[in-house]
Amino acid sequence: MGHTLKEFYQNENVLEVAKDLLGKILVTEFEGIKTSGIIVETEAYRGEDDRASHAFPMKKTDRTKTMFLEGGHAYIYLCYGLHHLFNVVTSAEGKPNAVLIRAIQPVLGIEEMLIRRNLARFSTKISAGPACLSQALGITKAWNSHPLSLGKYIWIEEPVQPVDYQIATTTRVGVDYAGEDALLPWRFYIKGNKWVSAYPKS
């Protein structure tokens, strides 16, 4: 992303960022072990008026305060007390928007990912799903509020060779509690990619 890094993350249109993150590379490097994957599925959450957002309606708590930081920080939280979910904070400081990364296609460090996921063989079980990808990449809540623009530990980069793809749009997963907002088409994924965590029922 180069010199446009801050502008990219601080875009106040969280839907645009959610789509633009597709095809980029999510990278981690801990204790000299580097792992990465192509982002193939995202979900947008808008704290101001989206009932599915943790920060709705502009609710700042110990849990959500990271979402109020300026765009470009990691928002990582525990789901069901077990699963670490990785989000990218977007927009200007004080606007709690975030993009959940739901799936990646592994690129680097696949052997390490298998160990972290306790899997014997390479399959989509490694990183198709937000909890799976966090475990595969070694991401935990300890990295909550980490600045992605730092370019170390956890960061996002452009692919060396961009690939053409089509973006599919559908409703988000597991947000039935959000009433009408559960119907918002705010999940985006690379059409036909086998690493996508869930396809709409036909």
C-alpha positions, -999 to 999 in steps of 0.1 A, spaced: 0 0 0 30 23 3 24 59 10 -14 55 7 -15 32 38 -31 57 62 -55 70 35 -65 34 28 -74 26 64 -89 59 72 -115 57 44 -148 64 62 -167 41 38 -162 8 56 -179 -11 27 -152 1 3 -124 -9 26 -140 -44 31 -141 -49 -7 -106 -34 -12 -90 -57 14 -99 -87 -8 -68 -99 -26 -44 -83 -2 -20 -104 19 -24 -107 57 10 -114 72 22 -123 107 58 -128 120 63 -140 155 96 -152 169 110 -153 133 82 -175 120 64 -158 91 29 -169 79 6 -152 54 -25 -156 33 -46 -139 6 -77 -123 21 -106 -139 3 -136 -130 26 -145 -100 47 -175 -84 66 -181 -47 72 -194 -34 106 -204 3 111 -206 13 148 -229 43 143 -260 27 129 -253 -10 124 -270 -32 151 -246 -60 143 -216 -39 154 -201 -43 189 -200 -5 191 -236 2 182 -248 28 189 -214 45 193 -209 25 225 -174 29 239 -165 2 264 -133 -16 275 -141 -41 247 -150 -16 219 -125 12 227 -101 -2 201 -127 4 174 -127 41 182 -89 44 173 -80 58 140 -81 34 110 -52 10 107 -53 -7 141 -62 -44 148 -94 -51 167 -91 -86 181 -117 -101 204 -127 -134 219 -158 -151 205 -176 -174 229 -145 -171 252 -126 -194 228 -119 -180 194 -98 -150 185 -113 -129 157 -92 -104 137 -107 -71 125 -92 -41 108 -103 -8 123 -112 18 96 -123 54 93 -111 85 113 -105 84 151 -138 83 170 -157 65 142 -160 29 153 -160 10 119 -142 -23 114 -138 -51 89 -138 -87 101 -114 -109 81 -133 -141 76 -110 -163 55 -76 -164 39 -59 -186 12 -26 -197 27 6 -185 11 36 -187 34 43 -209 64 18 -237 57 36 -262 78 35 -239 108 -2 -233 101 -9 -270 102 9 -273 136 -10 -244 150 -43 -258 138 -34 -293 149 -41 -307 114 -24 -336 97 -30 -325 61 -35 -293 40 -71 -284 35 -95 -255 37 -99 -263 74 -67 -245 80 -80 -210 74 -115 -209 60 -133 -191 88 -123 -162 111 -114 -183 141 -94 -208 120 -74 -181 102 -64 -164 135 -52 -197 149 -33 -205 117 -16 -171 117 -9 -171 155 -31 -141 161 -45 -137 197 -62 -110 217 -28 -100 230 -23 -81 198 -55 -61 201 -50 -24 191 -17 -33 173 -10 -7 146 -9 -25 113 10 3 96 40 -5 118 47 -33 93 59 -58 119 42 -87 138 9 -83 120 4 -63 88 -13 -62 54 5 -59 21 -2 -58 -16 3 -91 -35 34 -93 -56 13 -104 -86 -23 -91 -84 -49 -115 -97 -82 -106 -114 -112 -117 -95 -149 -110 -91 -164 -99 -58 -196 -116 -46 -218 -98 -20 -242 -114 5 -254 -111 41 -231 -115 71 -228 -147 91 -242 -152 126 -258 -118 131 -294 -128 134 -296 -108 166 -292 -76 146 -328 -75 133 -332 -58 99 -295 -51 99 -288 -88 97 -301 -86 61 -276 -60 50 -254 -73 22 -221 -64 39 -202 -97 34 -178 -97 5 -158 -126 -9 -138 -136 -40 -162 -155 -62 -155 -192 -67 -126 -192 -42 -126 -225 -23 -112 -209 9 -144 -189 15 -159 -200 48 -196 -202 37 -215 -199 5 -252 -188 4 -276 -217 1 -289 -219 -34 
